[in-house]
Amino acid sequence: MITPQIQDLDNLKERINALSSKRDFTEESNAAPFNLKAIDEALPDGGLVRGAIHEFVPGSYADFPATLGFAACLLKQLAGANNLPMLWCSLGRVLDHPPLPYPHGLPFLGVDPDLLLHVEVDTEKEMLWVLEEGLSSAACPLIIAAITCPEKLYDFTASRRLSLRAAQHGGTLLLVRHHKTDHPAGGRGSTAATTRWSITSRPSQPFFFTNARLPGFGRPRWQVALTRCKRGRPNIWQLEWDHETFSFHLAAPLVNRTPVPAKRISASSDSGRTPISASNHRLAARR
């Protein structure tokens, strides 16, 4: 006799197998490009490789929200035009910045909240188990995880296990690590991750409107450094996110620099009079 519990379990297995059968990984779509020549040429496969682990380390304690937002933007790059389910795993709430997704802000980053499954764990051991099981299932091809406390269990052995699961089943893990990861005293050494990035928040360029005195919020901006990548070329870029096209752009090189003083306009190039500023020149013209 089949009990209702067994029937529900069989239905769940059928749904998972249906999701798994829809996925087709090919060599042509193995990497997700940034669509920025400077970054894609620095990566050996022309973009972020799918079926691998990518680590993101905040530049400081205060850069954790910016790092988490940057990793969330990459979910859209990896998903492309497909509506792929995503798993968001967060560890504890020991920071002033909780690693929880904000549903109303996710569409700004190109993430559909309806496709997101959030799992919160209390220990690092539980997180590693969730990540390993998530990478073993083809139902969630994209996984993002955030570690908010100093790491004790995540080392080369643990990352190797996750990397093998990712390569075998085609899942991609974006792991936001603790900001002391690369510190000589608090770091855990090398891991099996394909790439490691250092993310630092940068001031954005404000939007100015003709009908308002105060400028509006500008696009999110980061300083992105590729610190580790086999066969890659480490470098540093200034990137900003366009929420209308869901794409990255290189930030303008002159932003946040000291403004150049206005050029002085002389009354005559061959006269001996003292040059006057442009504003004074306009006042003299009115008189």
VEXDREN-2710 file (C-alpha; in Angstrom, 1 decimal):
% VEXDREN-2710
k/r/px/py/pz
1/MET/0.0/0.0/0.0
2/ILE/1.4/3.4/-1.0
3/THR/1.1/6.0/1.7
4/PRO/0.5/9.7/0.9
5/GLN/4.0/10.4/2.2
6/ILE/5.6/8.0/-0.3
7/GLN/3.4/9.4/-3.1
8/ASP/4.5/12.9/-2.3
9/LEU/8.2/11.8/-2.3
10/ASP/7.8/10.1/-5.7
11/ASN/6.2/13.3/-7.1
12/LEU/9.1/15.4/-5.8
13/LYS/11.6/13.1/-7.4
14/GLU/9.8/13.3/-10.7
15/ARG/9.9/17.1/-10.6
16/ILE/13.6/17.1/-9.8
17/ASN/14.4/14.7/-12.6
18/ALA/12.3/16.8/-15.0
19/LEU/14.4/19.9/-14.1
20/SER/17.6/17.9/-14.5
21/SER/16.7/16.6/-17.9
22/LYS/16.2/20.2/-19.3
23/ARG/19.8/21.1/-18.7
24/ASP/22.2/20.8/-21.5
25/PHE/25.8/21.9/-21.0
26/THR/27.9/22.4/-24.1
27/GLU/31.3/23.7/-24.7
28/GLU/30.0/26.7/-26.5
29/SER/28.2/27.9/-23.4
30/ASN/30.7/26.8/-20.8
31/ALA/31.8/30.4/-20.0
32/ALA/29.7/33.5/-19.2
33/PRO/31.4/36.6/-20.7
34/PHE/31.4/40.0/-19.1
35/ASN/31.0/41.4/-22.6
36/LEU/34.0/43.7/-21.7
37/LYS/37.0/43.1/-23.8
38/ALA/39.4/44.1/-21.1
39/ILE/38.1/41.5/-18.6
40/ASP/37.2/38.7/-21.0
41/GLU/40.7/38.7/-22.5
42/ALA/42.2/38.4/-19.0
43/LEU/40.2/35.2/-18.3
44/PRO/41.5/32.1/-20.1
45/ASP/38.0/31.0/-21.2
46/GLY/36.7/34.4/-22.1
47/GLY/34.5/34.7/-19.1
48/LEU/33.4/33.0/-15.9
49/VAL/33.5/29.3/-16.3
50/ARG/30.3/27.4/-15.5
51/GLY/30.6/24.2/-13.4
52/ALA/33.2/25.7/-11.1
53/ILE/33.8/27.7/-7.9
54/HIS/34.4/31.4/-8.0
55/GLU/35.5/33.2/-4.8
56/PHE/34.9/36.8/-3.9
57/VAL/36.7/38.5/-1.0
58/PRO/35.6/41.9/0.4
59/GLY/38.5/44.4/0.5
60/SER/37.5/45.3/4.1
61/TYR/34.8/44.7/6.6
62/ALA/32.6/47.5/5.2
63/ASP/32.9/46.1/1.6
64/PHE/30.8/43.0/2.4
65/PRO/27.5/44.4/1.1
66/ALA/29.2/45.6/-2.1
67/THR/30.8/42.2/-2.6
68/LEU/27.5/40.4/-2.1
69/GLY/25.8/42.7/-4.6
70/PHE/28.5/42.2/-7.2
71/ALA/28.2/38.4/-6.9
72/ALA/24.4/38.7/-7.2
73/CYS/24.8/40.6/-10.5
74/LEU/26.9/37.8/-11.8
75/LEU/24.0/35.4/-11.3
76/LYS/22.3/37.2/-14.2
77/GLN/25.4/37.0/-16.3
78/LEU/25.6/33.2/-15.7
79/ALA/21.9/32.6/-16.3
80/GLY/21.9/34.6/-19.5
81/ALA/18.5/34.5/-21.2
82/ASN/17.4/31.4/-19.3
83/ASN/15.2/31.5/-16.2
84/LEU/17.4/29.2/-14.1
85/PRO/16.6/28.4/-10.4
86/MET/19.1/29.7/-7.9
87/LEU/20.1/28.7/-4.4
88/TRP/21.1/31.4/-1.9
89/CYS/22.8/30.0/1.2
90/SER/23.9/32.3/4.1
91/LEU/25.8/31.6/7.2
92/GLY/24.7/33.2/10.5
93/ARG/24.2/36.9/11.2
94/VAL/27.4/37.8/13.0
95/LEU/28.1/40.9/10.9
96/ASP/26.4/44.3/10.9
97/HIS/25.4/43.5/7.3
98/PRO/23.1/40.5/7.2
99/PRO/23.8/38.2/4.2
100/LEU/20.1/37.9/3.4
101/PRO/18.5/38.7/0.0
102/TYR/16.2/41.6/-0.2
103/PRO/13.4/40.6/-2.5
104/HIS/12.4/44.1/-3.6
105/GLY/16.0/44.9/-4.5
106/LEU/16.9/41.7/-6.4
107/PRO/15.2/42.8/-9.7
108/PHE/17.5/45.8/-9.8
109/LEU/20.4/43.3/-10.0
110/GLY/18.6/41.1/-12.6
111/VAL/17.5/38.3/-10.2
112/ASP/13.9/37.1/-10.1
113/PRO/12.9/36.5/-6.5
114/ASP/10.5/33.8/-7.6
115/LEU/13.4/31.7/-8.9
116/LEU/15.4/32.0/-5.6
117/LEU/15.5/29.4/-2.9
118/HIS/17.0/30.8/0.3
119/VAL/18.7/28.6/2.9
120/GLU/20.1/29.9/6.2
121/VAL/22.4/27.8/8.3
122/ASP/24.0/28.3/11.7
123/THR/27.4/26.6/11.3
124/GLU/30.0/26.4/8.7
125/LYS/29.7/22.6/8.6
126/GLU/26.0/22.9/7.7
127/MET/26.8/25.4/5.0
128/LEU/29.4/23.0/3.4
129/TRP/26.8/20.2/3.5
130/VAL/24.2/22.4/1.8
131/LEU/26.6/23.5/-0.9
132/GLU/27.8/20.0/-1.6
133/GLU/24.2/18.7/-1.9
134/GLY/23.2/21.7/-4.0
135/LEU/26.0/21.2/-6.4
136/SER/25.1/17.5/-6.6
137/SER/21.6/18.4/-7.8
138/ALA/21.0/19.7/-11.3
139/ALA/17.8/21.4/-10.1
140/CYS/19.7/24.5/-8.9
141/PRO/22.5/25.2/-11.4
142/LEU/23.4/28.5/-9.8
143/ILE/24.4/28.8/-6.1
144/ILE/25.5/31.9/-4.2
145/ALA/26.8/31.6/-0.6
146/ALA/28.1/34.1/1.9
147/ILE/30.4/33.3/4.9
148/THR/30.2/36.1/7.5
149/CYS/32.5/34.6/10.1
150/PRO/36.2/33.6/10.0
151/GLU/36.5/30.3/8.2
152/LYS/37.6/27.2/10.1
153/LEU/36.5/24.3/7.9
154/TYR/36.6/25.7/4.3
155/ASP/40.1/24.8/3.1
156/PHE/41.7/23.2/0.0
157/THR/40.2/19.8/0.8
158/ALA/36.7/21.1/1.3
159/SER/36.9/23.3/-1.8
160/ARG/38.2/20.4/-3.8
161/ARG/35.1/18.3/-2.9
162/LEU/32.8/21.2/-3.9
163/SER/34.8/21.7/-7.1
164/LEU/34.5/18.0/-8.1
165/ARG/30.7/18.2/-7.5
166/ALA/30.4/21.3/-9.6
167/ALA/32.4/19.9/-12.5
168/GLN/30.5/16.6/-12.4
169/HIS/27.0/18.1/-12.4
170/GLY/27.6/21.5/-14.1
171/GLY/26.6/23.7/-11.1
172/THR/28.3/27.0/-10.5
173/LEU/29.1/28.3/-7.0
174/LEU/29.7/32.0/-6.2
175/LEU/31.2/32.1/-2.8
176/VAL/31.5/35.3/-0.8
177/ARG/34.2/34.7/1.8
178/HIS/35.3/36.5/4.9
179/HIS/37.2/39.8/4.4
180/LYS/40.3/38.3/6.3
181/THR/40.7/35.5/3.8
182/ASP/43.8/36.9/2.1
183/HIS/45.2/38.3/5.3
184/PRO/48.5/36.6/6.3
185/ALA/47.3/36.0/9.8
186/GLY/43.7/35.0/9.1
187/GLY/43.9/33.5/5.7
188/ARG/43.3/29.8/5.0
189/GLY/45.7/29.4/2.1
190/SER/45.0/28.3/-1.4
191/THR/41.8/26.6/-2.5
192/ALA/40.5/24.7/-5.5
193/ALA/38.4/27.7/-6.8
194/THR/38.8/28.5/-10.4
195/THR/39.0/32.3/-9.8
196/ARG/39.3/34.6/-6.8
197/TRP/38.3/38.2/-6.9
198/SER/38.8/41.1/-4.5
199/ILE/35.9/43.6/-4.4
200/THR/36.0/47.1/-3.0
201/SER/33.1/49.6/-3.1
202/ARG/33.7/52.8/-5.0
203/PRO/31.7/56.1/-5.0
204/SER/29.2/56.2/-7.8
205/GLN/28.6/59.0/-10.3
206/PRO/25.4/60.8/-9.2
207/PHE/22.5/61.5/-11.7
208/PHE/21.6/65.2/-12.1
209/PHE/18.1/66.2/-13.0
210/THR/16.9/69.5/-14.3
211/ASN/13.9/69.7/-12.0
212/ALA/15.7/68.9/-8.8
213/ARG/18.5/70.5/-6.8
214/LEU/19.9/67.3/-5.3
215/PRO/21.3/64.6/-7.5
216/GLY/19.9/61.1/-7.6
217/PHE/21.6/57.9/-6.8
218/GLY/24.0/56.7/-9.4
219/ARG/24.8/53.2/-10.6
220/PRO/26.6/50.8/-8.3
221/ARG/30.3/50.9/-8.7
222/TRP/33.1/48.5/-7.6
223/GLN/36.8/48.2/-7.9
224/VAL/37.2/44.6/-9.1
225/ALA/40.6/42.9/-8.9
226/LEU/41.3/39.4/-10.3
227/THR/43.8/38.1/-7.8
228/ARG/43.9/34.4/-8.6
229/CYS/43.2/32.6/-11.9
230/LYS/45.1/29.7/-13.5
231/ARG/46.2/30.8/-17.0
232/GLY/44.6/34.2/-16.4
233/ARG/46.1/37.7/-16.2
234/PRO/45.3/39.4/-12.9
235/ASN/44.3/43.0/-13.2
236/ILE/42.2/45.7/-11.6
237/TRP/39.1/47.4/-13.2
238/GLN/36.5/49.9/-12.2
239/LEU/33.1/48.5/-13.0
240/GLU/29.5/49.8/-12.7
241/TRP/26.2/48.1/-13.1
242/ASP/23.5/49.2/-15.5
243/HIS/20.1/48.0/-14.1
244/GLU/18.4/48.8/-17.4
245/THR/20.4/46.5/-19.6
246/PHE/21.6/44.2/-16.8
247/SER/25.2/44.5/-17.8
248/PHE/28.5/45.8/-16.6
249/HIS/30.4/48.8/-17.9
250/LEU/33.8/50.2/-17.4
251/ALA/33.6/53.3/-15.2
252/ALA/34.7/56.6/-16.7
253/PRO/38.4/57.1/-16.0
254/LEU/38.1/60.7/-14.9
255/VAL/35.4/60.1/-12.3
256/ASN/36.3/60.8/-8.6
257/ARG/39.4/62.8/-9.6
258/THR/40.2/66.3/-8.8
259/PRO/38.3/68.6/-11.2
260/VAL/40.4/70.5/-13.7
261/PRO/40.2/74.3/-13.0
262/ALA/38.3/76.3/-15.6
263/LYS/40.6/77.7/-18.4
264/ARG/41.2/81.4/-18.2
265/ILE/40.3/83.4/-21.3
266/SER/42.5/86.3/-22.2
267/ALA/41.1/89.4/-23.9
268/SER/43.8/89.4/-26.5
269/SER/46.6/87.1/-27.2
270/ASP/49.0/89.9/-28.2
271/SER/47.9/92.5/-25.7
272/GLY/49.7/93.1/-22.4
273/ARG/46.4/93.0/-20.3
274/THR/46.1/90.5/-17.5
275/PRO/44.0/87.4/-18.4
276/ILE/40.5/87.2/-16.8
277/SER/38.4/84.2/-15.9
278/ALA/35.6/83.1/-18.1
279/SER/32.9/84.3/-15.6
280/ASN/34.4/87.7/-15.4
281/HIS/34.7/87.8/-19.2
282/ARG/31.0/87.3/-19.5
283/LEU/30.3/90.0/-17.0
284/ALA/32.5/92.4/-18.9
285/ALA/30.7/91.5/-22.1
286/ARG/27.3/92.4/-20.6
287/ARG/28.6/95.8/-19.5
END
